[in-house]
Amino acid sequence: MGKRFEKWRRMVRQMRGKLYIMRVCITMLICWDKYS
């Protein structure tokens, strides 16, 4: 149980990191469209 939970938590952290990077990229693209 404990090990499985650790594995799941690590996976969630990786997913959250990817989502954050994607959101930053999209925000930058939108800003570029507005200002260029």
mmCIF entry with sequence, helices, sheets and N, C-alpha, C, O atoms, coordinates in Angstrom:
data_MODEL
# 
_entry.id   MODEL 
# 
_entity.id                         1 
_entity.type                       polymer 
_entity.pdbx_number_of_molecules   1 
# 
_entity_poly.entity_id                      1 
_entity_poly.type                           'polypeptide(L)' 
_entity_poly.nstd_linkage                   no 
_entity_poly.nstd_monomer                   no 
_entity_poly.pdbx_seq_one_letter_code       MGKRFEKWRRMVRQMRGKLYIMRVCITMLICWDKYS 
_entity_poly.pdbx_seq_one_letter_code_can   MGKRFEKWRRMVRQMRGKLYIMRVCITMLICWDKYS 
_entity_poly.pdbx_strand_id                 A 
# 
loop_
_entity_poly_seq.entity_id 
_entity_poly_seq.num 
_entity_poly_seq.mon_id 
_entity_poly_seq.hetero 
1 1  MET n 
1 2  GLY n 
1 3  LYS n 
1 4  ARG n 
1 5  PHE n 
1 6  GLU n 
1 7  LYS n 
1 8  TRP n 
1 9  ARG n 
1 10 ARG n 
1 11 MET n 
1 12 VAL n 
1 13 ARG n 
1 14 GLN n 
1 15 MET n 
1 16 ARG n 
1 17 GLY n 
1 18 LYS n 
1 19 LEU n 
1 20 TYR n 
1 21 ILE n 
1 22 MET n 
1 23 ARG n 
1 24 VAL n 
1 25 CYS n 
1 26 ILE n 
1 27 THR n 
1 28 MET n 
1 29 LEU n 
1 30 ILE n 
1 31 CYS n 
1 32 TRP n 
1 33 ASP n 
1 34 LYS n 
1 35 TYR n 
1 36 SER n 
# 
_struct_asym.id          A 
_struct_asym.entity_id   1 
# 
_struct_conf.conf_type_id            HELX_P 
_struct_conf.id                      HELX_P1 
_struct_conf.pdbx_PDB_helix_id       AA1 
_struct_conf.beg_label_comp_id       GLY 
_struct_conf.beg_label_asym_id       A 
_struct_conf.beg_label_seq_id        2 
_struct_conf.pdbx_beg_PDB_ins_code   ? 
_struct_conf.end_label_comp_id       TYR 
_struct_conf.end_label_asym_id       A 
_struct_conf.end_label_seq_id        35 
_struct_conf.pdbx_end_PDB_ins_code   ? 
_struct_conf.beg_auth_comp_id        GLY 
_struct_conf.beg_auth_asym_id        A 
_struct_conf.beg_auth_seq_id         2 
_struct_conf.end_auth_comp_id        TYR 
_struct_conf.end_auth_asym_id        A 
_struct_conf.end_auth_seq_id         35 
_struct_conf.pdbx_PDB_helix_class    1 
_struct_conf.details                 ? 
_struct_conf.pdbx_PDB_helix_length   34 
# 
_struct_conf_type.id          HELX_P 
_struct_conf_type.criteria    ? 
_struct_conf_type.reference   ? 
# 
loop_
_atom_site.group_PDB 
_atom_site.id 
_atom_site.type_symbol 
_atom_site.label_atom_id 
_atom_site.label_alt_id 
_atom_site.label_comp_id 
_atom_site.label_asym_id 
_atom_site.label_entity_id 
_atom_site.label_seq_id 
_atom_site.pdbx_PDB_ins_code 
_atom_site.Cartn_x 
_atom_site.Cartn_y 
_atom_site.Cartn_z 
_atom_site.occupancy 
_atom_site.B_iso_or_equiv 
_atom_site.pdbx_formal_charge 
_atom_site.auth_seq_id 
_atom_site.auth_comp_id 
_atom_site.auth_asym_id 
_atom_site.auth_atom_id 
_atom_site.pdbx_PDB_model_num 
ATOM 1   N N  . MET A 1 1  ? 0.843  -1.204 0.000   1.00 0.00 ? 1  MET A N  1 
ATOM 2   C CA . MET A 1 1  ? 0.000  0.000  0.000   1.00 0.00 ? 1  MET A CA 1 
ATOM 3   C C  . MET A 1 1  ? 0.880  1.257  0.000   1.00 0.00 ? 1  MET A C  1 
ATOM 4   O O  . MET A 1 1  ? 0.699  2.147  -0.831  1.00 0.00 ? 1  MET A O  1 
ATOM 5   N N  . GLY A 1 2  ? 1.823  1.321  0.928   1.00 0.00 ? 2  GLY A N  1 
ATOM 6   C CA . GLY A 1 2  ? 2.672  2.505  1.032   1.00 0.00 ? 2  GLY A CA 1 
ATOM 7   C C  . GLY A 1 2  ? 3.490  2.737  -0.220  1.00 0.00 ? 2  GLY A C  1 
ATOM 8   O O  . GLY A 1 2  ? 3.576  3.858  -0.722  1.00 0.00 ? 2  GLY A O  1 
ATOM 9   N N  . LYS A 1 3  ? 4.099  1.652  -0.726  1.00 0.00 ? 3  LYS A N  1 
ATOM 10  C CA . LYS A 1 3  ? 4.937  1.803  -1.921  1.00 0.00 ? 3  LYS A CA 1 
ATOM 11  C C  . LYS A 1 3  ? 4.099  2.240  -3.114  1.00 0.00 ? 3  LYS A C  1 
ATOM 12  O O  . LYS A 1 3  ? 4.510  3.091  -3.903  1.00 0.00 ? 3  LYS A O  1 
ATOM 13  N N  . ARG A 1 4  ? 2.911  1.639  -3.231  1.00 0.00 ? 4  ARG A N  1 
ATOM 14  C CA . ARG A 1 4  ? 2.040  1.993  -4.355  1.00 0.00 ? 4  ARG A CA 1 
ATOM 15  C C  . ARG A 1 4  ? 1.661  3.471  -4.284  1.00 0.00 ? 4  ARG A C  1 
ATOM 16  O O  . ARG A 1 4  ? 1.624  4.165  -5.301  1.00 0.00 ? 4  ARG A O  1 
ATOM 17  N N  . PHE A 1 5  ? 1.382  3.939  -3.073  1.00 0.00 ? 5  PHE A N  1 
ATOM 18  C CA . PHE A 1 5  ? 1.004  5.342  -2.896  1.00 0.00 ? 5  PHE A CA 1 
ATOM 19  C C  . PHE A 1 5  ? 2.150  6.262  -3.291  1.00 0.00 ? 5  PHE A C  1 
ATOM 20  O O  . PHE A 1 5  ? 1.934  7.298  -3.921  1.00 0.00 ? 5  PHE A O  1 
ATOM 21  N N  . GLU A 1 6  ? 3.374  5.879  -2.917  1.00 0.00 ? 6  GLU A N  1 
ATOM 22  C CA . GLU A 1 6  ? 4.550  6.690  -3.278  1.00 0.00 ? 6  GLU A CA 1 
ATOM 23  C C  . GLU A 1 6  ? 4.691  6.779  -4.789  1.00 0.00 ? 6  GLU A C  1 
ATOM 24  O O  . GLU A 1 6  ? 4.939  7.850  -5.342  1.00 0.00 ? 6  GLU A O  1 
ATOM 25  N N  . LYS A 1 7  ? 4.526  5.625  -5.454  1.00 0.00 ? 7  LYS A N  1 
ATOM 26  C CA . LYS A 1 7  ? 4.649  5.582  -6.913  1.00 0.00 ? 7  LYS A CA 1 
ATOM 27  C C  . LYS A 1 7  ? 3.593  6.488  -7.552  1.00 0.00 ? 7  LYS A C  1 
ATOM 28  O O  . LYS A 1 7  ? 3.890  7.246  -8.475  1.00 0.00 ? 7  LYS A O  1 
ATOM 29  N N  . TRP A 1 8  ? 2.349  6.396  -7.046  1.00 0.00 ? 8  TRP A N  1 
ATOM 30  C CA . TRP A 1 8  ? 1.254  7.192  -7.585  1.00 0.00 ? 8  TRP A CA 1 
ATOM 31  C C  . TRP A 1 8  ? 1.524  8.679  -7.384  1.00 0.00 ? 8  TRP A C  1 
ATOM 32  O O  . TRP A 1 8  ? 1.283  9.496  -8.273  1.00 0.00 ? 8  TRP A O  1 
ATOM 33  N N  . ARG A 1 9  ? 2.034  9.016  -6.184  1.00 0.00 ? 9  ARG A N  1 
ATOM 34  C CA . ARG A 1 9  ? 2.299  10.431 -5.890  1.00 0.00 ? 9  ARG A CA 1 
ATOM 35  C C  . ARG A 1 9  ? 3.364  10.987 -6.832  1.00 0.00 ? 9  ARG A C  1 
ATOM 36  O O  . ARG A 1 9  ? 3.263  12.122 -7.296  1.00 0.00 ? 9  ARG A O  1 
ATOM 37  N N  . ARG A 1 10 ? 4.394  10.168 -7.112  1.00 0.00 ? 10 ARG A N  1 
ATOM 38  C CA . ARG A 1 10 ? 5.459  10.616 -8.011  1.00 0.00 ? 10 ARG A CA 1 
ATOM 39  C C  . ARG A 1 10 ? 4.901  10.835 -9.417  1.00 0.00 ? 10 ARG A C  1 
ATOM 40  O O  . ARG A 1 10 ? 5.260  11.802 -10.089 1.00 0.00 ? 10 ARG A O  1 
ATOM 41  N N  . MET A 1 11 ? 4.015  9.927  -9.860  1.00 0.00 ? 11 MET A N  1 
ATOM 42  C CA . MET A 1 11 ? 3.410  10.045 -11.180 1.00 0.00 ? 11 MET A CA 1 
ATOM 43  C C  . MET A 1 11 ? 2.589  11.334 -11.276 1.00 0.00 ? 11 MET A C  1 
ATOM 44  O O  . MET A 1 11 ? 2.651  12.059 -12.268 1.00 0.00 ? 11 MET A O  1 
ATOM 45  N N  . VAL A 1 12 ? 1.818  11.596 -10.216 1.00 0.00 ? 12 VAL A N  1 
ATOM 46  C CA . VAL A 1 12 ? 0.984  12.806 -10.202 1.00 0.00 ? 12 VAL A CA 1 
ATOM 47  C C  . VAL A 1 12 ? 1.860  14.046 -10.284 1.00 0.00 ? 12 VAL A C  1 
ATOM 48  O O  . VAL A 1 12 ? 1.526  15.008 -10.975 1.00 0.00 ? 12 VAL A O  1 
ATOM 49  N N  . ARG A 1 13 ? 2.991  14.018 -9.568  1.00 0.00 ? 13 ARG A N  1 
ATOM 50  C CA . ARG A 1 13 ? 3.888  15.179 -9.583  1.00 0.00 ? 13 ARG A CA 1 
ATOM 51  C C  . ARG A 1 13 ? 4.437  15.408 -10.988 1.00 0.00 ? 13 ARG A C  1 
ATOM 52  O O  . ARG A 1 13 ? 4.533  16.549 -11.439 1.00 0.00 ? 13 ARG A O  1 
ATOM 53  N N  . GLN A 1 14 ? 4.801  14.318 -11.685 1.00 0.00 ? 14 GLN A N  1 
ATOM 54  C CA . GLN A 1 14 ? 5.325  14.457 -13.049 1.00 0.00 ? 14 GLN A CA 1 
ATOM 55  C C  . GLN A 1 14 ? 4.252  15.030 -13.969 1.00 0.00 ? 14 GLN A C  1 
ATOM 56  O O  . GLN A 1 14 ? 4.524  15.920 -14.775 1.00 0.00 ? 14 GLN A O  1 
ATOM 57  N N  . MET A 1 15 ? 3.013  14.506 -13.840 1.00 0.00 ? 15 MET A N  1 
ATOM 58  C CA . MET A 1 15 ? 1.921  14.996 -14.675 1.00 0.00 ? 15 MET A CA 1 
ATOM 59  C C  . MET A 1 15 ? 1.671  16.475 -14.430 1.00 0.00 ? 15 MET A C  1 
ATOM 60  O O  . MET A 1 15 ? 1.461  17.248 -15.364 1.00 0.00 ? 15 MET A O  1 
ATOM 61  N N  . ARG A 1 16 ? 1.696  16.860 -13.143 1.00 0.00 ? 16 ARG A N  1 
ATOM 62  C CA . ARG A 1 16 ? 1.459  18.261 -12.798 1.00 0.00 ? 16 ARG A CA 1 
ATOM 63  C C  . ARG A 1 16 ? 2.540  19.139 -13.414 1.00 0.00 ? 16 ARG A C  1 
ATOM 64  O O  . ARG A 1 16 ? 2.251  20.234 -13.898 1.00 0.00 ? 16 ARG A O  1 
ATOM 65  N N  . GLY A 1 17 ? 3.787  18.663 -13.399 1.00 0.00 ? 17 GLY A N  1 
ATOM 66  C CA . GLY A 1 17 ? 4.884  19.420 -13.991 1.00 0.00 ? 17 GLY A CA 1 
ATOM 67  C C  . GLY A 1 17 ? 4.679  19.616 -15.480 1.00 0.00 ? 17 GLY A C  1 
ATOM 68  O O  . GLY A 1 17 ? 4.899  20.708 -16.006 1.00 0.00 ? 17 GLY A O  1 
ATOM 69  N N  . LYS A 1 18 ? 4.250  18.539 -16.172 1.00 0.00 ? 18 LYS A N  1 
ATOM 70  C CA . LYS A 1 18 ? 4.021  18.646 -17.618 1.00 0.00 ? 18 LYS A CA 1 
ATOM 71  C C  . LYS A 1 18 ? 2.890  19.616 -17.903 1.00 0.00 ? 18 LYS A C  1 
ATOM 72  O O  . LYS A 1 18 ? 2.988  20.439 -18.813 1.00 0.00 ? 18 LYS A O  1 
ATOM 73  N N  . LEU A 1 19 ? 1.813  19.523 -17.128 1.00 0.00 ? 19 LEU A N  1 
ATOM 74  C CA . LEU A 1 19 ? 0.678  20.420 -17.326 1.00 0.00 ? 19 LEU A CA 1 
ATOM 75  C C  . LEU A 1 19 ? 1.108  21.868 -17.129 1.00 0.00 ? 19 LEU A C  1 
ATOM 76  O O  . LEU A 1 19 ? 0.702  22.747 -17.890 1.00 0.00 ? 19 LEU A O  1 
ATOM 77  N N  . TYR A 1 20 ? 1.933  22.121 -16.105 1.00 0.00 ? 20 TYR A N  1 
ATOM 78  C CA . TYR A 1 20 ? 2.401  23.478 -15.823 1.00 0.00 ? 20 TYR A CA 1 
ATOM 79  C C  . TYR A 1 20 ? 3.222  24.011 -16.986 1.00 0.00 ? 20 TYR A C  1 
ATOM 80  O O  . TYR A 1 20 ? 3.052  25.159 -17.397 1.00 0.00 ? 20 TYR A O  1 
ATOM 81  N N  . ILE A 1 21 ? 4.125  23.168 -17.523 1.00 0.00 ? 21 ILE A N  1 
ATOM 82  C CA . ILE A 1 21 ? 4.965  23.590 -18.652 1.00 0.00 ? 21 ILE A CA 1 
ATOM 83  C C  . ILE A 1 21 ? 4.091  23.902 -19.861 1.00 0.00 ? 21 ILE A C  1 
ATOM 84  O O  . ILE A 1 21 ? 4.304  24.901 -20.548 1.00 0.00 ? 21 ILE A O  1 
ATOM 85  N N  . MET A 1 22 ? 3.092  23.029 -20.120 1.00 0.00 ? 22 MET A N  1 
ATOM 86  C CA . MET A 1 22 ? 2.195  23.259 -21.256 1.00 0.00 ? 22 MET A CA 1 
ATOM 87  C C  . MET A 1 22 ? 1.449  24.574 -21.096 1.00 0.00 ? 22 MET A C  1 
ATOM 88  O O  . MET A 1 22 ? 1.308  25.338 -22.051 1.00 0.00 ? 22 MET A O  1 
ATOM 89  N N  . ARG A 1 23 ? 0.970  24.836 -19.874 1.00 0.00 ? 23 ARG A N  1 
ATOM 90  C CA . ARG A 1 23 ? 0.213  26.065 -19.630 1.00 0.00 ? 23 ARG A CA 1 
ATOM 91  C C  . ARG A 1 23 ? 1.093  27.283 -19.862 1.00 0.00 ? 23 ARG A C  1 
ATOM 92  O O  . ARG A 1 23 ? 0.643  28.271 -20.442 1.00 0.00 ? 23 ARG A O  1 
ATOM 93  N N  . VAL A 1 24 ? 2.349  27.222 -19.412 1.00 0.00 ? 24 VAL A N  1 
ATOM 94  C CA . VAL A 1 24 ? 3.272  28.344 -19.607 1.00 0.00 ? 24 VAL A CA 1 
ATOM 95  C C  . VAL A 1 24 ? 3.505  28.571 -21.097 1.00 0.00 ? 24 VAL A C  1 
ATOM 96  O O  . VAL A 1 24 ? 3.506  29.711 -21.562 1.00 0.00 ? 24 VAL A O  1 
ATOM 97  N N  . CYS A 1 25 ? 3.703  27.480 -21.849 1.00 0.00 ? 25 CYS A N  1 
ATOM 98  C CA . CYS A 1 25 ? 3.943  27.610 -23.294 1.00 0.00 ? 25 CYS A CA 1 
ATOM 99  C C  . CYS A 1 25 ? 2.744  28.237 -23.981 1.00 0.00 ? 25 CYS A C  1 
ATOM 100 O O  . CYS A 1 25 ? 2.904  29.124 -24.820 1.00 0.00 ? 25 CYS A O  1 
ATOM 101 N N  . ILE A 1 26 ? 1.541  27.784 -23.634 1.00 0.00 ? 26 ILE A N  1 
ATOM 102 C CA . ILE A 1 26 ? 0.328  28.321 -24.263 1.00 0.00 ? 26 ILE A CA 1 
ATOM 103 C C  . ILE A 1 26 ? 0.179  29.801 -23.928 1.00 0.00 ? 26 ILE A C  1 
ATOM 104 O O  . ILE A 1 26 ? -0.156 30.610 -24.793 1.00 0.00 ? 26 ILE A O  1 
ATOM 105 N N  . THR A 1 27 ? 0.431  30.149 -22.662 1.00 0.00 ? 27 THR A N  1 
ATOM 106 C CA . THR A 1 27 ? 0.321  31.555 -22.259 1.00 0.00 ? 27 THR A CA 1 
ATOM 107 C C  . THR A 1 27 ? 1.304  32.415 -23.043 1.00 0.00 ? 27 THR A C  1 
ATOM 108 O O  . THR A 1 27 ? 0.961  33.512 -23.485 1.00 0.00 ? 27 THR A O  1 
ATOM 109 N N  . MET A 1 28 ? 2.537  31.914 -23.217 1.00 0.00 ? 28 MET A N  1 
ATOM 110 C CA . MET A 1 28 ? 3.541  32.665 -23.971 1.00 0.00 ? 28 MET A CA 1 
ATOM 111 C C  . MET A 1 28 ? 3.105  32.848 -25.419 1.00 0.00 ? 28 MET A C  1 
ATOM 112 O O  . MET A 1 28 ? 3.271  33.926 -25.989 1.00 0.00 ? 28 MET A O  1 
ATOM 113 N N  . LEU A 1 29 ? 2.544  31.786 -26.017 1.00 0.00 ? 29 LEU A N  1 
ATOM 114 C CA . LEU A 1 29 ? 2.095  31.875 -27.410 1.00 0.00 ? 29 LEU A CA 1 
ATOM 115 C C  . LEU A 1 29 ? 0.995  32.918 -27.550 1.00 0.00 ? 29 LEU A C  1 
ATOM 116 O O  . LEU A 1 29 ? 1.004  33.710 -28.493 1.00 0.00 ? 29 LEU A O  1 
ATOM 117 N N  . ILE A 1 30 ? 0.043  32.924 -26.612 1.00 0.00 ? 30 ILE A N  1 
ATOM 118 C CA . ILE A 1 30 ? -1.060 33.889 -26.668 1.00 0.00 ? 30 ILE A CA 1 
ATOM 119 C C  . ILE A 1 30 ? -0.515 35.309 -26.541 1.00 0.00 ? 30 ILE A C  1 
ATOM 120 O O  . ILE A 1 30 ? -0.932 36.207 -27.273 1.00 0.00 ? 30 ILE A O  1 
ATOM 121 N N  . CYS A 1 31 ? 0.417  35.510 -25.610 1.00 0.00 ? 31 CYS A N  1 
ATOM 122 C CA . CYS A 1 31 ? 1.002  36.838 -25.427 1.00 0.00 ? 31 CYS A CA 1 
ATOM 123 C C  . CYS A 1 31 ? 1.745  37.267 -26.686 1.00 0.00 ? 31 CYS A C  1 
ATOM 124 O O  . CYS A 1 31 ? 1.667  38.427 -27.088 1.00 0.00 ? 31 CYS A O  1 
ATOM 125 N N  . TRP A 1 32 ? 2.473  36.327 -27.318 1.00 0.00 ? 32 TRP A N  1 
ATOM 126 C CA . TRP A 1 32 ? 3.195  36.647 -28.546 1.00 0.00 ? 32 TRP A CA 1 
ATOM 127 C C  . TRP A 1 32 ? 2.228  37.110 -29.620 1.00 0.00 ? 32 TRP A C  1 
ATOM 128 O O  . TRP A 1 32 ? 2.490  38.091 -30.316 1.00 0.00 ? 32 TRP A O  1 
ATOM 129 N N  . ASP A 1 33 ? 1.090  36.396 -29.760 1.00 0.00 ? 33 ASP A N  1 
ATOM 130 C CA . ASP A 1 33 ? 0.095  36.767 -30.768 1.00 0.00 ? 33 ASP A CA 1 
ATOM 131 C C  . ASP A 1 33 ? -0.436 38.174 -30.507 1.00 0.00 ? 33 ASP A C  1 
ATOM 132 O O  . ASP A 1 33 ? -0.643 38.948 -31.442 1.00 0.00 ? 33 ASP A O  1 
ATOM 133 N N  . LYS A 1 34 ? -0.652 38.498 -29.245 1.00 0.00 ? 34 LYS A N  1 
ATOM 134 C CA . LYS A 1 34 ? -1.203 39.816 -28.912 1.00 0.00 ? 34 LYS A CA 1 
ATOM 135 C C  . LYS A 1 34 ? -0.209 40.930 -29.218 1.00 0.00 ? 34 LYS A C  1 
ATOM 136 O O  . LYS A 1 34 ? -0.590 41.971 -29.752 1.00 0.00 ? 34 LYS A O  1 
ATOM 137 N N  . TYR A 1 35 ? 1.074  40.717 -28.882 1.00 0.00 ? 35 TYR A N  1 
ATOM 138 C CA . TYR A 1 35 ? 2.038  41.817 -28.955 1.00 0.00 ? 35 TYR A CA 1 
ATOM 139 C C  . TYR A 1 35 ? 2.802  41.904 -30.264 1.00 0.00 ? 35 TYR A C  1 
ATOM 140 O O  . TYR A 1 35 ? 3.460  42.911 -30.524 1.00 0.00 ? 35 TYR A O  1 
ATOM 141 N N  . SER A 1 36 ? 2.729  40.860 -31.101 1.00 0.00 ? 36 SER A N  1 
ATOM 142 C CA . SER A 1 36 ? 3.515  40.907 -32.337 1.00 0.00 ? 36 SER A CA 1 
ATOM 143 C C  . SER A 1 36 ? 2.673  41.378 -33.511 1.00 0.00 ? 36 SER A C  1 
ATOM 144 O O  . SER A 1 36 ? 3.175  41.477 -34.631 1.00 0.00 ? 36 SER A O  1 
# 
